[in-house]
């Protein structure tokens, strides 16, 4: 599987506290930083202590069909998280987790559960022409052809944010990627040319061939 154009490819190995670097912007509670999650891996920590925090990725040059993916893991205590696409002054919430970590689509379909024990790889494949999207979890198709109520015309950024439940906590984010429509040719390489394993399993980019195969079931235009 080959990504025609990779817009964002961040593994957060060198991310500094509340640093705005390149195409990424961090906001909210102090303490947005890369933390070790294992002896061989770091992930971005988005704290939720007062107002919560967020990381945004600019999406300049996004095509009519694109994919957004990230690995997510809850902190020690429950935290609300949300994934949204922004354009101009409007935010479109696609995935939201409740106060116990259950993540649902904009129309209430549950797709996965976040926990403090392991990362979950989440991918959103969006088609701007049909205004529909599909969701994949750990490379497995879980929801498709979801019609979003408001027409998204020109996405400008993608944001992952946290908000406080009861106890101060946070959300770990890793392998954040945004890329345009895919072709079934070859897999794109990970950052620095090495694959990172998380909790004993390969990261999402290892699963992209299966993800692309699944896309043909719900949106043939996303895969050629």
C-alpha positions as CSV (number, residue, x, y, z in Angstrom):
1,X,0.0,0.0,0.0
2,X,1.5,3.3,-1.0
3,X,0.5,6.7,0.3
4,X,0.4,9.1,-2.6
5,X,1.4,12.0,-0.4
6,X,2.2,11.9,3.3
7,X,1.2,15.2,4.9
8,X,2.1,14.5,8.5
9,X,4.3,11.7,9.9
10,X,5.1,12.2,13.5
11,X,6.3,9.6,16.0
12,X,7.0,12.1,18.8
13,X,10.5,10.8,19.7
14,X,11.9,14.3,20.1
15,X,8.9,16.4,21.0
16,X,9.7,19.1,23.6
17,X,7.4,20.5,26.3
18,X,4.6,22.6,24.7
19,X,6.7,23.0,21.5
20,X,5.0,24.1,18.3
21,X,7.1,22.4,15.6
22,X,6.6,22.3,11.9
23,X,3.0,21.4,11.1
24,X,2.0,20.7,14.7
25,X,0.6,23.1,17.3
26,X,0.1,22.3,21.0
27,X,-2.3,24.2,23.2
28,X,-4.0,24.0,26.6
29,X,-2.7,22.7,29.9
30,X,1.1,23.0,30.5
31,X,3.0,19.7,30.2
32,X,2.4,18.6,26.6
33,X,5.6,16.6,26.1
34,X,7.1,13.3,24.8
35,X,7.2,10.6,27.5
36,X,8.7,7.2,27.5
37,X,6.0,4.5,27.3
38,X,8.5,1.6,27.1
39,X,12.3,1.1,26.9
40,X,12.2,1.7,23.1
41,X,9.3,4.1,22.5
42,X,8.1,7.6,23.3
43,X,4.6,9.1,22.8
44,X,3.1,12.5,23.1
45,X,1.3,13.1,26.4
46,X,-1.7,15.4,26.3
47,X,-2.5,16.3,30.0
48,X,-6.1,17.0,31.2
49,X,-5.7,18.8,34.5
50,X,-7.7,22.0,34.2
51,X,-9.0,22.9,30.7
52,X,-7.3,19.9,28.9
53,X,-4.9,20.1,26.0
54,X,-4.7,19.4,22.3
55,X,-2.3,18.7,19.4
56,X,-3.3,20.0,15.9
57,X,-1.8,19.0,12.6
58,X,-2.1,21.3,9.6
59,X,-3.5,19.6,6.5
60,X,-2.2,21.8,3.7
61,X,-2.6,20.0,0.4
62,X,-5.1,17.4,1.5
63,X,-6.8,15.5,-1.4
64,X,-10.4,14.6,-1.9
65,X,-9.8,11.3,-0.2
66,X,-7.4,11.1,2.8
67,X,-6.6,9.1,5.9
68,X,-5.8,10.2,9.4
69,X,-4.3,7.7,11.9
70,X,-3.0,7.7,15.4
71,X,-2.2,5.4,18.3
72,X,-4.1,6.3,21.5
73,X,-3.7,5.2,25.1
74,X,-5.5,6.6,28.2
75,X,-3.5,7.9,31.2
76,X,-3.7,6.5,34.7
77,X,-7.2,7.9,35.2
78,X,-10.2,8.2,32.7
79,X,-10.0,11.2,30.3
80,X,-12.3,12.4,27.6
81,X,-10.8,12.6,24.2
82,X,-12.0,13.8,20.9
83,X,-10.8,13.7,17.3
84,X,-12.0,16.5,14.9
85,X,-11.4,18.1,11.6
86,X,-11.3,21.9,11.4
87,X,-11.9,24.3,8.6
88,X,-12.1,28.1,9.0
89,X,-13.8,28.7,12.3
90,X,-15.7,25.4,12.3
91,X,-14.8,22.1,14.0
92,X,-16.2,18.8,12.9
93,X,-16.1,16.2,15.7
94,X,-15.7,12.7,14.2
95,X,-14.8,10.6,17.2
96,X,-15.4,11.3,20.9
97,X,-14.7,9.2,24.0
98,X,-16.9,9.3,27.1
99,X,-15.7,9.5,30.8
100,X,-14.9,5.8,30.8
101,X,-13.0,5.6,27.5
102,X,-15.7,4.3,25.1
103,X,-15.1,6.0,21.7
104,X,-18.0,6.7,19.4
105,X,-18.5,8.2,16.0
106,X,-20.4,11.5,15.5
107,X,-23.7,9.5,15.2
108,X,-23.1,7.4,18.3
109,X,-21.6,4.2,16.9
110,X,-19.1,2.7,19.3
111,X,-15.8,1.8,17.6
112,X,-13.3,1.1,20.4
113,X,-12.4,1.6,24.1
114,X,-9.4,3.5,25.4
115,X,-7.6,2.1,28.3
116,X,-4.4,2.8,30.3
117,X,-3.0,-0.7,29.5
118,X,-2.4,-0.6,25.8
119,X,-2.4,1.5,22.7
120,X,-5.3,1.4,20.2
121,X,-4.5,2.3,16.6
122,X,-7.4,4.4,15.1
123,X,-7.7,5.4,11.5
124,X,-10.3,7.6,9.8
125,X,-10.6,7.4,6.0
126,X,-12.6,10.4,4.7
127,X,-14.0,11.1,1.3
128,X,-14.8,14.7,0.8
129,X,-16.8,14.1,-2.4
130,X,-19.4,11.9,-0.7
131,X,-18.9,13.5,2.8
132,X,-18.6,10.0,4.3
133,X,-15.9,8.3,6.4
134,X,-14.9,4.9,7.6
135,X,-13.2,3.9,10.8
136,X,-10.5,1.2,11.3
137,X,-9.2,0.0,14.7
138,X,-5.9,-1.9,14.9
139,X,-6.2,-2.3,11.1
140,X,-9.7,-3.8,11.3
141,X,-12.7,-2.2,9.7
142,X,-15.3,-1.3,12.3
143,X,-17.6,1.3,10.8
144,X,-18.1,2.5,7.2
145,X,-19.9,4.9,4.9
146,X,-20.8,7.2,7.8
147,X,-22.5,10.3,6.4
148,X,-21.4,13.4,8.3
149,X,-24.2,15.9,8.6
150,X,-22.3,19.0,7.7
151,X,-20.5,19.2,4.4
152,X,-16.7,19.5,4.9
153,X,-15.3,21.5,2.0
154,X,-11.7,22.3,2.7
155,X,-10.1,20.7,5.8
156,X,-7.4,22.8,7.3
157,X,-6.3,20.9,10.4
158,X,-6.9,17.7,12.4
159,X,-7.0,18.0,16.2
160,X,-6.8,15.4,19.1
161,X,-7.8,17.0,22.4
162,X,-8.4,16.0,26.0
163,X,-10.7,17.2,28.7
164,X,-10.9,16.5,32.5
165,X,-13.2,13.9,33.9
166,X,-12.6,13.8,37.7
167,X,-8.9,13.1,38.5
168,X,-6.1,14.7,36.6
169,X,-5.0,12.4,33.8
170,X,-4.0,12.6,30.1
171,X,-3.9,10.9,26.8
172,X,-0.9,9.3,25.1
173,X,-0.7,9.9,21.3
174,X,1.8,8.2,19.0
175,X,2.4,7.7,15.3
176,X,0.2,10.6,14.1
177,X,-0.2,10.4,10.4
178,X,-2.2,12.3,7.7
179,X,-1.9,11.2,4.1
180,X,-3.8,11.4,0.9
181,X,-5.6,8.7,-1.1
182,X,-3.8,5.3,-1.2
183,X,-2.8,2.9,-3.9
184,X,-2.3,-0.8,-3.5
185,X,1.3,-0.8,-4.5
186,X,3.7,-0.8,-1.6
187,X,3.8,0.3,2.0
188,X,5.2,3.7,2.8
189,X,8.2,3.6,5.2
190,X,8.0,4.7,8.8
191,X,9.9,7.8,10.1
192,X,13.7,7.3,10.3
193,X,13.3,4.0,8.4
194,X,12.6,1.8,11.4
195,X,9.4,0.3,12.7
196,X,8.5,0.7,16.3
197,X,6.6,-2.0,18.3
198,X,4.1,-1.0,21.0
199,X,3.0,-3.5,23.6
200,X,4.2,-6.4,21.5
201,X,2.5,-5.6,18.2
202,X,3.4,-3.7,15.1
203,X,2.3,-0.1,14.7
204,X,-0.5,0.9,12.3
205,X,1.7,1.4,9.3
206,X,2.4,-2.3,9.3
207,X,-1.3,-2.9,9.0
208,X,-2.0,-0.4,6.1
209,X,-2.3,-3.1,3.4
210,X,-5.1,-4.8,5.3
211,X,-6.7,-1.4,6.0
212,X,-6.6,-0.5,2.3
213,X,-8.1,-3.9,1.3
214,X,-11.0,-3.3,3.7
215,X,-11.6,0.2,2.2
216,X,-12.8,-1.4,-1.1
217,X,-15.8,-2.8,0.7
218,X,-17.2,0.6,1.6
219,X,-15.6,3.2,-0.7
220,X,-13.9,1.9,-3.9
221,X,-12.8,5.4,-4.8
222,X,-10.3,5.5,-1.9
223,X,-8.3,2.6,-3.3
224,X,-7.2,2.1,-6.9
